[in-house]
Amino acid sequence: MKRQSRHLRSRSMHRDNKFLLLLHNNISLGRLFFSGSVLYLLLVVVLVNHLSLLPSLNNIHISIDKTLHELAADNKHKEGASACLLVNDENPRLPEWIAYHYHTLPLRSLTVAVDPLSRSSPLGILRRWNDTGLMEMQLWNDDDYLYEIAANGAEKKRIKVTPDVHGHRMRQNHFINKCMLDFKRRNKQWVLLIDVDEYITFNWIDDNNQEPDFPVEKAPDGIPTLMDWTWDSSEGVIEGWIDTLSSPTKVATGSLVSQMQIQPGGVVTDSTGDSYYLRDDRAVRDLDALDQPPEPMPILKYVMADSDDKLCGEIFNDVYDEKWDELWVCFEVDWEAPENEQKKTNIFHGGYVVEDLQQRKYFLEKEQALWPKRLAVEDAKDARERLPRVDERKTILDVVKEESNRHGYETMGPCIMMPRLRYGSFEVQPEAATVVTPGEIDPKNFVTLRYRWHGAKGVYVYGKTMIDVSQIPTEELQVEAENVHAPLCHYCPRQEWYYSPQYVTSLFRVNHYLDSFEAYTYRKDIRVELRQSVDRYNTLAKEGNHSMDTEGSHWLQEFVQDMGSENAKMLLAGAGIFPRLDWSLWKILWG
């Protein structure tokens, strides 16, 4: 905790200096005593009503008993996972998140960065755990990760982040990779990258709950195959190509009856009754993708299409204009040309040559060469059927190790992609198995027990990841992450709506909890207007109320049993309780 303490002292000195400067400039000596008294009373009110706002005063006395000593000693001899969290006013959620993942992952190291807009600090919550010896905790601020790293590994200039959505995403991307780099240097292995309202769990097959069909290798008899297809969410249709006898023909489906089957290898049916088989284009393209350019030509890495439909990427070996390696370039491509038209939907899947308007050729790097190999459909189905039930007390890492031994490490790592499932606002009464000592810990304060209604499976866009940093080269972690959903493009498959982690073949998933409207509007970040929208909240709540889990969770009961009632109460204090935070007062006090 030396890093944390240093930052705490620095922040305190900065605020003290700011306070003295205000007194010197704005308060005459004659009014000093009166103004000081008023300010003192004001701070007392803030302390009483908003204790979590004052991290330096939120020192919790921890009484370490024999149970926690024994658990901490035992943990040192067992493998555990790590996690990176960027938080903003998440103190009501954090106690449950840490305890749940300590028990189910098992989480043993956590680095938390606090967004500058946060009105509260998680320091007191982290100290509870750190002082017990059960986990290693780090609390970061901007100085810990918003900096560039030179090629020789030395720190370079500070990165400036703009106060908008783009800046928020940049902050996330730099934090993710710097956090993983730190864990790699500390000889950690698996690092979980999710948010504080998300919880990793086993992706059980629920026979009592509708799921997408398992994908098939080829089209069923009588059903045409759609190639190079894309999902048009605004129109609710799929566009693609059917390979006819003469030449490929472009077609569009009618409005789809259900989105649950939109997946590579799936069969969809539209409102007219017509069915189509959605070819797994990535798998097919891999069969003839090139490892190297067929002739000398520039290579494009980190390829994307910009808002003007130009092809962009970092250029290497520019034999035409001799541009510097790693320079970001964009150029126009005639996507209507026969050689390009069907490639547009697959430009992010490398190993191919494209031409610009001057007929100059460029090779798209085969970044998928390092992506984890997917399990065959039958193997994935068997693995999901082997997943432990809620009362077996196996952890996520237990299953990672077992399935890696069974199918080979390359099928699990180094980047495990996990689909997400949205949980709505419809509450249920916690099952008897989740209820602990009445009056001691209320299960209704825990989202993992309070909400069991969720959205349709397989339709939530973009997933999250768990990454084995021991297998990632250091240089890959010294730059900004690609994005929060697929941080490392050479190791995590690129995600698009229809190429998010496939729900039915995934062993793990991430449950994303909407929670109550009070909880949804609690955070005041750069998306504050969106988070205060009742209409948006109601829309998300409706999407998350499709069907209900038929199997509950015993994690809280088991956590209390392992820790002991008093220790569990101490570690879970404040869970699910949202105290009022005064945004304007916080800005006045701390600037």
N, C-alpha and C positions, 0 to 999 in steps of 0.2 A: 504493500500500500504506500511505498515511498512516493511513487508518481502521483497518487491521489492527494497525499498530504501536501506535497509541494504546490500543487495546483490550488488546493484549498487555501493555503497561506497567501499565495499570490493574489487570488480573487479577493480575499478579505482585506489585504493591504490596499488593493485598488479601490475597493468600496470605501475604506476608511479615509483615504486621501481625497476621494471625490466628496465625501461628506464634509471634511474640514475646509475644502475649497469653497463649497457652497456657503458655509458659515462665514468665512472670511469676506466673501464678495457681497453677500446679500443681507447680513444681519448686523446691525450696529451693536456696540458694546452695551448700550442702555437697554436693548431688547433681548440681549443674549440669554439671560436667565429665564425670562418668560417664554421665549421661543424654544429654548432647550427643554423646558418643562412640557410644552405642548407636544414637541416631537417625541419626548420620552413616553408620554401617554399614548401617542399614536402607535409607537412601536410596540407597546404593551398590548394594545388591541390587536395589532397584526399578529403578534406572537401567540396570543390566545386563540384567535380564529383561524390562523393560517400557519400553524407551526411548521408545516412541510416546506414553507417558502424560505426558511432560514436554515440552510444545511449546516452551517457552522455551529448552530445551537442545538441541532437535533442529535445530540449524543445519547444513544440508548445504552443503558447499563445492561450488559449481557451476563447472565449467570450460567456458566458452562457446567453442566452436570456430567455424571459418569456416562450416561447414555450417549451424549453427543461426542464425548472424548473417544469412546469405543468406536462409534461410527466413523469419525474422522480418521482414526488410525487404520481402520479397515479399508477406507476409501483409497488410501495411499498405495495399496497393493492391487487395486483393480483399475481396469481401463475405463476411462470416462470420456465424454464428449465436451466440446467447447461451443460457445455461441457468441455472436456479435449483435448488439441491440442499439439502435438509435432511437432515443425516446424524447417525448415532449409531453409533459404533464401526465405521465403514465403511472404515478404512484399507486392509484387504486387498482391497477391491473397487474403491477409487477409482482406482488407477493404470490399470487396464484400462479403466474407464468413461471417464476423461478421454482416454486415447490413442485409443480406438475412435471416440469422437465428434469428436475433433480431426480424425481422418482421414476419416470418412464424412459428417459433417454439412455443412460443417466447423465445429466449435466454436471460437470465438475469444475469448469472454468468459464467465466463470463466477463466480457468487456462491454461496458455501457458508455455510450457517448450521449451527451445531453445537447439537444438543439438549443441555440441561443434564445429562441422565443419561448422556451419553457419557463413557466412561472414557479415551478417547484423542482426540487432536487431529489434524486433517488438515493442520496448518500446514506441516510439512516437505514433504509431497507438493505442496501448492500453491506453495510457494517454488521448487521445482524448475522448474515451468513459468513462473512469473512472472519468475524471474531470467533465463530464456532469451529473454524478449521475444516468445515465440511466442503467448502468451495473456495476457489481462488477468484477474487473479484478485482476488477479494475474500473475506475471511473475516469473517462477521458473528456477533454474539451477540444476546441478547434485546433489548438496548437499541437495536439498529439497526432493529427492525421491530415490536416489541410496544408500539405507541403508537397512539393515535387521532389523526386529522387533522381540524382544524376546517374549516368551510366556506370560510374565507378562505385555507386552505392552511397555516395555522400548526399546529405540533404541539400536541396536547392531552395528556391524562393517560395514564399508563402503563397498559397492559392486563395484568391479572392472569390467569394461566393455572393452572387446577387440575390436580393430578397424577393425571389419569385419562384415559380414552379421549376424552371430550369436550374436555378441555384439549389433548390431543395434536392433535386435528383443528382446534381453534381456532388453535393455533400454526401448523399447516400453512397454513391459510387466510390468516392475516395475513402470513406470510412470502411466500407466492406473490404476492400483490398488491403488497406493498411492494417486492419484488424486481423485478417487472415495471415498477413506477413508476420505480424507479431506472434501469433500462435505457432507459426512454422518455426520461427526462431526459438521458441520455447519448447520445441520438440513435441507439439501436440499433433493429433491426427485429424479426426473428424470435427468439422466446424459447421454448425447449423446457422443458416441465414434466413430467418423469418422475422416477422414483426411481433410486438407484444400482444396483439389481439389475435395471434395465430398459434396453433398448437399442433405439433406433429403427432400422428397416431398410426396404428396399423390400418391398412386398407382392406378390412375384412370383406368377404363376399357375403352379402346380406340377402338370403333367399326370400325374406319377407319385405324387401324394399327394391323398387325398380332400379335396374342398372343398365348401362349400355350393353349391347351384345358384344361378345368377343369378336375381334376382327377375323376375317377369313383371308386366305392367301390368293384366291381368285374369285371371279364373279360367279355367282350361282347361275345355273342354266336359265337362259331366257332373259337375263338382266344385263343391259349394256354397261360397259366400263367407261367411267369418266377419267380422262388423263389430264394432268396439269391443271387441276381444279382449284378454284378459290371460292371462299364463302363470302358473299356480299351481305353483311349483316343489316345494312340499311334497307335492302329490298327483301331480305329473308329468303334468298335463292342461292344456289350454287351454280357457278359457270365453269365449263370445262370443255374438253374435246373428246369426241367419240371417234374411234378409229374405224372408219368405213372402208369399203373395198377400194374406192377411188382415192380418197385423201381424207385426212382428219377433218372433222366437221365440228365447228364450235356450237355449243348448245347451252341453254340455261334451263334449270329445273323450274317447276312452279313453286309456290310457297310450301315450305317443308312442314310435314305433320308434326315432327319432333326434331329438336336439335341434338338429342342425346346420342344419335348415331353418326354425327358428323365427326368422323375420324378416319385416318388411313386404314383401309381394309373394311370399312363399314358399308352398310347398305342403307340408303335413305329413300324415303317415299314422299312424294309431294302431294299437294291437295287434289291433283287430277288422278291420282292413283298410280302414276308412273314411278318405277323404282330404278335406282342407279347404284352401281358399285363404284366406290371411291378408291381408285388405285393408290397404293402407297408409293407416291412418286419419288420420295427420297430413296427408298430401297431399290427401286428400279434404276434410278439414275446412278446409284453407287456401282452398279454392275459394269458401267462403261466410263465412269469418271476417271480422269487422268491424274496420276500422281505428280507429273511434271509437265511443263509446256511442251507441245510437240515440235516446236521450233523456237529460235530466239525471239522473245517478245516480252513486253512489260508484264509484271505480275501484280495483281491487285489483292490486298489483304483487307480484312475488316469491311467487307463490301456491304453497301446499302444503297437504296434508292432514295433520293431526296424528294422534297415536296413538288419539284418540277419534273419528276420522273427521270432525272439524270442518274447515271450510274456513278457512284462515288466509292472511294477507298484509298488506302495508303499505297502508293506506287513504289515498286522496286524494279531495278534493271530497265529503266526507261530508254529503250534503244531508239526512240523517235526524237524526243526533245531533251534528253539527258537531264531530266529533273532529278533532284536529290532523292535518295531513298527515304522512305517514310513520309514524304510530302503528301498531304491530303489533296486529292484531285477529283474533279467531277467532269463528266462529258456526256454528250447526248448520244443516245442509241435509238436507232429506228426499230422500235419494238414491233412494228407491223411487217417488217421484212421476214420472209419465210424462215431464214436461219435464226431469227431471234424471237419470233412471236410466242412460241411455246416455252421459251426459256425464261420469260419475264417472271413467272411464278416460282422459278427455282434458282434465281440468280444468287441467293444466299447459300445455295448448296454447291460448293466449289468443285473444281476438277473439270471446268469447261472453258471454252474460248468464246468470247463475244467480240463483235465489231462495232466501232463507232461510226459516225456519219461519213468519215473519210476512209472507211474500209480498213482502218488500222486495227489490228488484233490485240486483245488483252487476255491473259490467262487469269481466271479466278482461283485463288488458292484453295486447295482441298483441305479446308480447316476441319472437316468432319473426320479426318484420319485418326484423331485422338479421342473422338467422342466414345463414351461407353457403348459397348455392344448391347443391343437389346435382346432380352430373353425371347425365345420362340414363344408363340402364343400358348401352346399347351404347357410349356415349362412355367410360364408366368401364372397360368391358371392353377397348376399344381402348387406353386409356391404360395399363392394367396390362400389356398385351402389349408395349407400348413400353418398359417399365421396363428400365433397363440391367442387364446381367448382372454377376456379381461381378468380372469381369476388365476391365470397361470404365472403371473409375475415375471415374465420375460421382458427384457428391455429391447428398445430399437436396435442398439448395438449388438445384442445377442443374435438377432435375426440377420443383421448385416453380415456378421461373421459366419453364421451357419450357411446362408445362401451363397456367400462368396466361396466357401469351401466346397459347396455342392456344384456350382456352375462356373467357378472361376472368378477371380477378383475383377476382371475386366468387364463383367456384366453388372457390377455394382458401382464401381468407382472409376476415376476419382471424383466424379460429379453425379450424385444421385438426384435426379429430377423428380419432383413430387407434385401431383395435381392438387388443386385446392377445392374445398367444398364450403360454400357459404352457408352459415347458420343465421336464421332470421331472429325475429323478436318475440316469437310465440313461446311462452314459458310453460314448463311442466313442473309438477311436484317431484322433487328428488326421490329416487327409489329408497326403500328402507335400507338397502345395502350401502348407500352413500351417507346415511345419517350418522353423525358421531354424537358425542355427549350433548344432550339438549342444553342450550344456553351457552355452550362453550364456543363452538365453531358452527356457524350457520351455513349449510350447504347452498342456500339461496344467494349467497354472496359470491358464488363461483360460477362463471359462465359455462365451464365445462360440464356442470351438473344442472344448471338452470335452463339451458337451451338445448333441445334435442331435435327440433325441427330444422330441416336444411333444404337447400335448393336441389334442383335436378342434378344428378351426377353426370360428370363428363362435359358440362357446358360452361364452367367457370374458366374464363380466359387466363392464361399464364399461370405458371406454377412457381414453386420456390425450390431451394436447393440445400443439400448438405454436401460439403466438399472435403475430401481428404487432402489437406494442405501438405502432408508429407510427400505427396506425389506431384506437387505443382512446382515447377521451376521458380526460383526467387524472382527472376526478372518479370515473370507474368503477373506478379503481385505488386510490383513497384510502379504500376501505372493505374490510371482510373479504370474501374470495373466497367464492363460493357453495359450492364444494367442490373437491377436488383433481382431480376428473374432468371437470368443466365449470365452470371458475372464474368465468366471466362469463356470467350467464344471458341477457343481451341479445345476446351475440355467439356463444356456444357453445350448440348445441342441448342441451336438457335430456336427461339420460340416464336411462332405465329399462332393466330387464333386456332387454326385447325391442326397445328403441330405443337400444341402445348403438351406437357407430359400426358401420355395416354392413360386415361383413368383405369381402364379394365386390366391393363398389364402392369400397373404400379403396385409395389408392395406396401408403400407408405403414402399417406396423404397429409395435407395440412388443412385443419379445420379453421376457417376464418369466421370469427364471431362479430356480428353487427352490434349486439348488446342493446341496452335500452337507449332511448333518445337522449336521456341525460348523459349517458356515457359517450354516445356518438358525438355530441356537441361539446364535450368537456375540453378537448384539445383546441388551442387557439394557434394554429399554424398558418402558413401562407395560403392554405386552402380554406380559410375560416368561413368565407361566404358559402362555399359548397357544403361545409360541415354543419352550417346552421339551417340548411334547407329542409323543411318538413317534407316537402314533396319528394326529394331525393331519398330521404330516410325511408319513407313509406314504400317507394319503389324497390329499394334494396330489401326491405323487410318482406315484401310480397315475393320477391325472387327466392328468399330463403325459407319459405314456408311450403315447400313442395311435398315433403314426406318426413316421417319421424324415425330416428334411430330405434331399433328394437332391442339393442343391447346397451345397457348403461355402463358406467365406469365406477370402479372401486378404488381409484387412485387416492382419493382423500382419506378414506377409511384406512387404507394401508399405510399412508404417510403418517397419520396420527399414531397408528400402532407402532411403527418403526421409531418415531421420534419421541413418543410419549406426549401426553396431552398438553402439559405446560410448555414444553419446547415447541410443539406444533403451534400453539396459540401465539407464542412469541414470534415465530417466523412468518406466520400468516396474518399478523396484525395489520388492520387497515384494508384487507382485501375486499374489493367490491364496494367500498365506501368512498363517495365522491364529495369531498368538502368543497365549499365555495372558494374559488380563487378570484381575487380582484385584479383584473388585467391592468386597469389604469393605475392602480396603486403600485403594482409591481414595476411598471415602467417608470413611475416617478422615483421610487426608492432605488432601483438598481440601474436605471438608464438603459 
